[in-house]
């Protein structure tokens, strides 16, 4: 692509899904507009657009209107939170002011450089638009001769003034990714200091007009693609403008730039749709699939954790593998307890060598048994943490990421291993590389079970930033050495779900709860960012491990179907009826996963609140619109006895579709004396009728679901 030969005043980046208009007249570029596509505006069009958005200078204020630059600056007079904060020794140069130095522009990418010769800092910004998604990042460089202590470096995007609602993902352990809606008035802070993207506050924000819905209305989505500490600030400024700032949260003294050093922000990923939350989700799904498309199908797995916990009896595991293969499982994953002295959660963590006590002949006999049954083998590791009762800690206590000299705060009887220490990094890399090199392991479940607390390096400085980058390097290096091994990201369940990690793995563990009712809310939140094939979804036992609830196999199975299917259940305790039903669900998933993991996923708009709905309807439509698979789930009782008519969008309006219920493991119990006639047979409808008129779902009891298939027919 050719670069421009002269510096324009305004630049348009965009495609048929998204437009971004950038003002280059400022010291640091400012986004004037991003959202609905504007076609191909000329330079004159952009000049007039900028004039139309010019703001008045109000009484009682400054003589200028400070821009909402990508890096907002206190020195400009902006009332927005500064995007760059720091200082040199003695507190000097704490309010830098830049001049525009250079710009490079191609069809979908723009890079700019701004310079402050007094503070001796350079700021480089990069913007790219592809497939309806904006990716933005920035770098600050110390061009001086003294160190620069960086406190904040974050990107700011304007938010359309019509966006009056903020949607966020909040939660806790075993209840992650729940949607929360709040009016966009005043300032709103979303941040974490846990060293992970967290259970409580995931790094995504959606901005919408009032009455936000899944399929209708304008929505602007922003996400920080980063797996560590973050700070997201949505601001409603005194002059009426709205903006959001996204960046890494830095502990005091965590990033100190020596002469010639630089710091780069994580990527900010943003998109827009006029088709509601599901519209922006489609853009993000397509974006991630384009970056990390896997040619291999997501295999049905059985994870041993809720089957055996730490009790690794080889005879039990051999029989569990046979039972798993008999129901159609394709991957057997050995969870915690296979290594070192790890017979409980108090010892052995960090010693990534096969336990001779439990596996005197190594893992080979179990792996060969699993493979003889037609499955491949996966394994659990937690490379970022360590027990004090372990060989590695006894030999290297200085490798812990703690405030040395003080009693550390423990979590799950463990500390964090400081992977930013080269020797510690090399030790963990060597052990994991040896594990993968000497055993036929196709899959790694990568866990991280505790937050950072006062995590300091050997030099005493805060270490969460360096730790996060070291985790990325470790995963990247292992993937380079073992390119055929698939990875899953887990952090006490859904404590690290973000695009920074999703770019490196095939799967994320959505939550440690497998309770099907809880999982519906978790799926609704996570699917706004991640395609279904990335979301680990397991069928648990009759009684949910984390809540004690009991659900039918049909409800558990249909809930887990929409994701990367797995089983977390001691199948040796399942009866013949349950095994037959489970076999049926696994077969349905294996038949449907090409559709589920390549099609367009959407939630239907029902007469339900966005937060805590009583019923949901969602599904996947094939790219060629030849078929669709939708689930209607009744989560709680309704104020009305009969559920709302459901409209199915995304089908070919002129095509005929056969609509029928897919029976799964006995199906749900009805609440009506007589269901609609089509439920027990089928019906044929045009795509436009399903979209505009809709279809009446059956009345079913709470905490149950039905699966509906729409297939193109020649009738």
N, C-alpha and C positions, 0 to 999 in steps of 0.2 A: 504494500500500500504506500502511496506517495504521501509525503508530508507537505504541509502548507508552506509557502515561501514568504508569507507576510503574516503579521499577527492580527487576527480579527478582533473585534470588540466583543462579539457574542458568538457562541458556538452551539450548534445543535448536534447532539448525539442521540441516536435512536433507531428504531425499527418499526414494524407494523404493530407492535404491542406496547411500546414505551417511548416517550420522548423526554429528553433532559436538555434544558437550555442553560448554558453556563455563561456567566458574566466574567470576562477577562479584564475588565477595567479596574478591578480591585487589586489590592496588593497581594491577596491570596484569592484564588478563584471562588466565586460564589454561585451556587445553583439558584437561578431565578425561578425555575419551574421544573417539576418532574411529575409525570402522570400520563394522562390520556394521550395517545399518539397524535402528533400534529402534522403528519405527512412529511413533506420535504420543504420546510420553510427556507426562503431565500435570506440573504444577509439583510435586505431591506425589511423583510417580515420580522426578523429577530430584533432589529432596531426599534420597530414600532411596538413590538411586544414589550420590550424593555421600557419604552416611554409610557406604555399603558400601565405598567406596574410601579412607576415612580411614586414614591411616598412623599407626603407633605412634611415640611419641617414644622413641628408643633411648638406652641408657646410653652415656656417653662422648661425647655430642654436645650440640647446642644444645637449648634448651627449646622450640623450634618445629620444625616440618617445613616447610622452605622450599618454596614452590610452584614448579612448572615453568611459569612464566608465559610468555606469548608473547614477552616481552622479559625474559629471566632477569636478575636483579640480584644483584650481589655484596652489596649492603646487606641483602638478605633472608636472608643466611646460606646461599644456595644453593651447592652444590658443583659445579653445572653451569657450563659456560663462560658468562661474562657476555654478555648480548645487547646491552648498551649500555656502551661504554667511551669515555671522553674526559675532558677537563678544561678549566678556564678558566685564564687566565694565572696563573703561579705554582704550577700543579698543583692548584688548589683545585677543590672539587666534583667529585671524580673517582669518587665512589660514590653516585650519586643514589638517592633513595628517593621513590616516588610515592604519591599518594593518588588514589583513584578520583573523577573529577569528573562525568562525563556518559556517557550511553549512549543510542543510538538503534537500535531493532530493528524490522525488518520481516520478512516471511515467509521470505526467503532471504538477508538481509543484516543485519549488525550492525556498528555503528561505536561505538567508545568513545574517551574522552579521559581521560588521567591527567595529573596535574600535580605538579611538585616546586617549591614556592614558594621553597625555599632555593637550590637549584641553578638556578632560573629556566628550567626546561625543561618542555615539554609533549610527551606521547607520544600519538599517535592510532593506533588499530589498526582494521583493517577485515577482516571475515570474510564470505565469501559461499559458499553451496553451491548448485550448479546442475548438473543432469544427472550427479550422482554425483561431482562434483569440487569440492574445497575450494580456494578462492583466498584467500590471506591476504597482507596487507601492513601496513606500519607507517610512521609519519612522526614524526620528532623535530624540534621547533621550539625555537629560542632566543628566549625571551621576556625575556631579560635585557638589560643595557646594555653588556656586554663580549662579546668573541668566545668561541666554544666550539669547541675543537679535538676533532673526532670521530675516534675510532680504530676503533670497531666498532659496528655497528647491524645486528642480525640477528634473525631469528625462530626460535623454538624450538617444536617439536612433540613431544609425548610419543610413544613407540613402545610398542605393546602388549608386555607382558612375555613373551608366548609367542613373540615374533619373535626367533629365535636365529640367524638368518642374514642377512648383508648381501650384496646383489648390486649391483655397480657396473659402470660401463663404463670400461674402461681401454684404452690403446693407444699408438700413435705415428703419425707420418705414414705413410700408405699401409697402415696396419693399425689403423684406428680401431674404436671401438665394440665391443670384445670383452668378453663377459660374464666377470666375475670374482666368485667366491663365497667368503666368509670368515665364520668364526664371529663372532657379535656378542658379543665378550667384550673388556672394556677400551675404550679410546678409539681412534677411527679418523678420520684427517684426510684430506680430499680437497680439494685446492685448486690454483689456477693463478694465476700472475702474468704470463701471456703477453699480456694485453690482449684475449684471445679466450676463448671457452668451452673451447677447447683440444682437441688430439688426444688428450692423455694422460689427461685426467680430466674427463669430461663432467658437467654439474651435475644428475645424477639418482642417486637411491639407492632401492633396493627392500629392504624388510624382510619376512622370511618365516619361517614355522615351518621346522623341520628338514625336509629332503627337498623343497625347493622344486621345483615343476614348472610347466610352461606352462599346463596346464588344470586343475590341482587344487591345493587348499591356499589358506590365507589369506595375502594379500600386501598390504602397505601401501607405496604409492609416493609419493616426494617429489621435487620438481623445482624448481630455481631458474630462473625465466624471465628469463634475463639473458645477454647476449652478451659480457661482459667478465670481469674478474678475479672469482673467487668462492672462497668457503670453505664447505665442508660438513663438519660435525663430528658423528659419531655417538658418543654417550657411553653407557657402561654405568656408572652411578654407584655409589658405595660402598654406598648403601642398597638397591641392586637395581633401581632404576628405569632405564629406557632412554629416550633422547631423541635428537633430531637437530636441529642448528642450521644454518640456511641463510642466507647473506647474501653481499653483495659484499665482496671482500677489498679493503680500503683501504690504499694505501701511506701511510707517515708524512707527516702534514701535507696529505693529499690533499683532505680535506673540512674546511674551517674555516667554521663557521656564524657569520656576523656577526649582530648584533641584528636580529631579525625574519626571519631566514632559516631554511629547513627542509631536511631531507634525507629522502627516501623510499626505503624498501627496494624492490628488485625484487619482483615477485609470487612467492610460494611457491605452487606448485600441488601438490595432494595428492589421492590417491584410494585406494580399498580395493576388493578383490574376494576372494570365497571361491573363485573359479575360476582361481586361479593368476596367473602373469605375463600370460597372454593376456587375462585378465579385466580387470586394471588397464589394459592397453593399449587394450582396447575403450573404456573410459571416457575415456581421454585422446584417442583418435581422434575420438570423438563430440564431445568438448569443443572440439577445435581445428576440426573441420569446422563446428561451429556458429558459431565466430568468423570463419572465413576461407573459407567455402564458395565455391567458384568455379563459375560457371555454364558455363564453357568447358571442353571436354575437354583433357586434357594431351596436347599434340601431340608426335608422334614427331619428334625433332630429330637433325640431324647437327651435331656440333661439330668444327671444323676443326683443333683443336690437334694431335692425334696423326696427322692427315693431312698437314699442311704445316708445323707449328710456326711459325717466323718467316718462312718463305719464301712470301711472298704474291705469287705469280705469278698475275695475273688470268686468264690462259688456263687454268691448272690449276684455279683456283677455279670458273671457268665450267663446265668439264667435270665437276668434282666435284659441282657442283650438279645437273647433268643426271643423273649416275649416282645421286645421292641421290633425286631425284624418281622415277626409274625403279623403285626398290624400295619406294616408298610413304612416304618422308620428307615431313613437313609443315612443318618449320621448319629453316632453314639458319642456323647460328650462327657468326659470324666471330670467332675467338679472337684472342689477343695478336698484335700486330705491325702493326696497321692505322693507327697514329697517329704523329705527330711523327717523331722519328728512331729509332723503335723497330724496329731490324733484329735486335736481340738483347736480352738482359736487362740490358745495361749502360747503356742510354741511353733517353731519351724518355718514361719513365714520369712522368705528371703533366701532359703536354701533350696534352689531350684534343681534338685537332683532327686531321682526316683528313690523312694524309701525302700531300703533292702529288707526292712522289717515286714512291710506289707506286700511288697512285690520282689521277692528274693531273686526272681529271674527277670527282673525289669518289667517294662510295659509290653514287651513283645508278645507274650502269650495272650494277653487280653486283646491287643491290637489284631493279632492274627485271627483270633476267634471272631472279633467284630467283622473283619473283612471277609471271613469265610461265610458270614451270614448276608453278605451283599451290602454292608454299610461301610462308611469310612469313619475315621476316629478323630475326635477333637478333645481338647484339654483346657482346663482352667488355670490361669496364672494371675498373680497380683504383683507385678514387678515394682510398683512404686512404693510398696510398704514392707515393713519388717517387724518381726517380733524381737523383743529384747532377749528372749530365750531362743536364740538361733545361733548357729555357727558363725554366720556372716556378721552379726552384730557383736558377738563376743570378740571377734577379731578386729572389727572396725567400728567401734561405737561412734567415732567422729563422722561417720557417713549419715547419721540421722539428721533430718531437716527439723531441728529444734533450736530453741534459744539456749545455746550451750552455757552451762554454769547455773541453770535454773532447772527445777523439777518440771519435766514436760507434762503436758496434758495428753493423756492417752485416749485412744478410741478403739474399741474392739480389741483391746490388749495389744495394740500395735502403734508404731510410729511410721513416719514417712521416710523413705529412703531418698537421700539427696542425690538425684541423678545428674545434677549440674556439676558434681565433683567428677572429674575425668576417670579416676580409678574406680569409683562406684559405678559409673556408667559402663565402663569396660567390663567390670565383673558381671553385671547383670546381663549385658549383651552376650558375653561369652557363654554364660550358663544357658540362656534361652536359645542361642544359636546351636549349642551342643544338643539340647533337648530336641530341637526340630531336625537337626542333621542326623541323629542316631535313631530316631523313631519315625514311623510313617504317620505323621500328624497332618491332617488336612485342614484343621480349624483351631483357632485360639480364641478362647473367651478371656478378654483382658479386663480385669476388675480393678477397682480402686475404692476401698471401703472406709475411708475416713477423711474428714476435711483437714486442711492445713490450719494449725494454730501456732502463732508466733514462729512460723517456719523460717529459720535463719540459717545461712550458710556458715562455713567455718570462720569467715571474716566477720560474722555478726550481723551482716546486712540482710534485709528481707530477701527471701529466695523463691517466692512463688512464681514470679515471672520467669526466672531461669529454669525452674523446675518444669513449667509447662512446655517451654521450648525444647527441653531435654527429652520429655516424653514424646513429643512429636518426632524428634531425631531418632529415638530408639525404635519407635514403630516403623518409621520410614526405612531405617537400616535393616530391620528384620524382614520387611516386605521386599526390599531389594535382594537380600540373600535367599529368601524363600518366596518367590513370586507366586507360587501356586497355593500357598496357604491363605485361607480366608480368616479375617479378624472380626471380632465383635467387641464393641466398646460397652463396658458396664462400669457403673460407679455407685455402689449400693443401690442398684437398680438404675433409675433414670437421672442420676446426679450429674451426668456429663453428656448431654444431648445437644449438639450444636453442629453447624456446618463445617467448622474447623476439624472436628473429629470425623464427621461423616465423609469428608474427602479422603480419609485414610482407611476406612473400614467398610465391610460389606453389611454390617448390621449393628444396631444399638439395642441394648436391653432396656426396654421402656420403663420397667418398674419391677421391684421385688414382689409386688402383689400380683397374683394371678387371678384374684377374685374377678369374675367376669363382669360384674356390675361396675366395679372400679375401673376396669380396663376400657369400658365404653367411653368414659370421660377422658381417659389418658389417650386413647386412639384419636378422639376428636381434636385434642390439643396438638399432639405430635404430627398428625397428618396435615396440619396447616403448613408444615415445613418439609417433612420427610415423605418420600414415596413409601408405599406399603411394604415393599421388599426390604426396606431398611429397619422395619419395626419388629423386633422380636416379640412374638405373641404365642404364649404357651397354653395348652390345656392342662389344668391342674386336677388334683384329686377331688373326690366328692365334697370334702370340706376344705375351704380355702385356708391356706397356711397362715395368712396374715390377718384375716377377719373372722374366721369361724363360720362364714356363710356357707350354705349348701345350695348348689345350683344343679339343674339337670345337665346331662351330658350334651344335649342339643344346644342349650344356651352357652355352655362353655365352649363347645366346638365352633358354633357360628361366630362367636366373638373372636376367637383366635384365628379363624379362617382368613380374616382381612389383615394380613401381615405376613411375616416370615414364620410359618407354623413350626411349633415345637411341642413337646410333651414334658411336663414336670410332675410326674406321678409315678408312684411305685406300682408298676403294672403287675407285679407279683401278687398284689392285693385286689386286683380287678377281677370281677366275675366274668363269666362267658358272655353275658348280655352286654356288659360294658365294653369288652374287647371287640365284640362284633360291631357295636356302634362306633367305637374309635376307629376301627378299620375302615368303616364307611366314610367317616369324616376325612381321614388321611387320603383316601382314594379321591374324594371330591376335591381336596386341595391340590393334589398332584395333577388332576385333570384341568383344574381352573387356574393354576398359578401363572401360566403364560398371559392370560387375560389380566389377572390381578396385579401382576408385576410389570405390565407394559401399558395398560390402559389408562384412561382418565378417571381419576377418583373424585367423587363429589359427595357432599352432604345435601340432602333435599331440604328445602324450606318448609317447615311445618308451623302450625300455629302454636309455637313453643318459645319460651324465653331462650336467649343465647346461653345464659348461665343456668345450670341444673335443669335441663329439660326433662319432662316425664317420658318422652318417646323420641327416638331418632330413626332416621332412614338415610342410608348411605350406600354407595356402591361404585362399581367400576364399569365404564363403557369402553369397548374395544376401540382402538384408534380408527379402524375402518367402519365403525358403528354397526358391525354385523351382529353383535351380541352384547349383553350386559348382565351383571349379577349384582343384585341389590339385597340389602338386609334391612328389615324393619324390626326394631327392638323396642319392646315396652319395658321401660326401666322402673317406673313407679305408677301408682294409680293416677288416673286423670279426673278432672272435674266433670268430664263427659264420659259416658259409657262407651261410645263408639269413637275409635281413632279417626283422625283427620284424613281426608283424601290426600294421596301422595302424588305429586307430579314428577315424572322422570324426564330429566333433560339430557341433551347430548346425543339423542338418537337421530337417525335419518328421518326427517319429517314425512317423506313420501313413501317410506318403506313400511311393510307390514311386519309386525313382530308377534310371535307366539309368546304369551305370558303365562307362566305356570309356577306353582310352588314346588320347591325342591325339598323333599322330606329328608330330614337328618336325624338319625338316632331317636326316632319316635316322635320328634317334633314337640311343639308347645301344647299346653292345655288351653283350650278355648274358653272364652268368657260369654259367648253368645249361644242361645238355644239353636240358632241356625246361622252358619257363616254364609257369606256371599257364594253363589253357585260356582263362580270361576275358581274358587279356592280348591275345590275337590276335582276339578277338571282342568280347564285352561280357557284362554280366550285369545283372539287375534285382533290387534289394534294397530292403527297407524302410529308412527312415531310422533306426529304432530298432536294426535289425540292424547297420547300418554303425557306429552309435555304441557299442553294447554288445559286439558280437562282433568287428566289424572286417573287414578285407580284407587278404589276403596280397599285398604288392607283389612285382614281379619281382626277381630277383637280377641286378644290373647291376655293371659294373666301377666302381672308384673314380673320382671326379671326373667323374661323369655323372649325368643326371637324367631322370625321366619325368614327363609331365604327365597328370593324370587328371581327367576331367570327370564330374561327377554332375549329371544333368538330370532334373527331375521328369517322370514319364511316367504316362500313364493306364492302362498295362498292369496 
